[in-house]
Amino acid sequence: MGEPLRELVVPVLEMAKQVTTVSQHCGPGTGRPDWNVVELWVNMQRNGSINAAHFHPGSFWAGVFYVDVGEVYSTKETGGELLMYDPRGCLPRMLAPYLQYSMPELHDAGTSISSAPVSVQCVRFPGWLFHAVNTYHGTAPRISVAFNLDPVLAPGMMNGAHKHSVREYRR
């Protein structure tokens, strides 16, 4: 891996380590797993490009780093937003359409969240989260680096023994 990618990957791995712990079901003091980048690819969106809704099966964390968002206008919609879909779908509205959560942070329950890309921004999300990218309407290319992360776990669930990638256990 070259130095520019290493500069991108090191903080991504550190952040994954800080926000993930091994379940208490694995025993006391199991700690935080280390992480591997198991897949990494470059996306280049040109005018009219879209990424259909999908998820990243088998990866605990997924994410995207926006290298260059291409054209951004204050007066024109350029699109290309990252859409993240609430896994509950329409369930919150179907069960009780006459109620809403009293916490404003939950008012988007059952909807998608749209995130406009910003250059040199990294967005990380669970690999199971259904997501898509809206159609991009710009003439300059939009460049991003996407990645999938898997934990490195020790036999006996982090008891100090030699660590292995989760993918090694799946074989």
ABEGO torsion letter per residue (X at the ends): XBAAAAAAAAAAAAAAAAABBBBAAAEBGAEBBBBBBABBBBBBBBBGBBBBBBBBBGBABBBBBBABAEBBBAABBAEGBBBBBBAAEAAAAAABAABBBABAAAAABGBBBBBBBBBGBBBBBBAABBBBBBBBBBABBBBBBBBBBBBBBBBGGGAGBBBBBAAAAAX
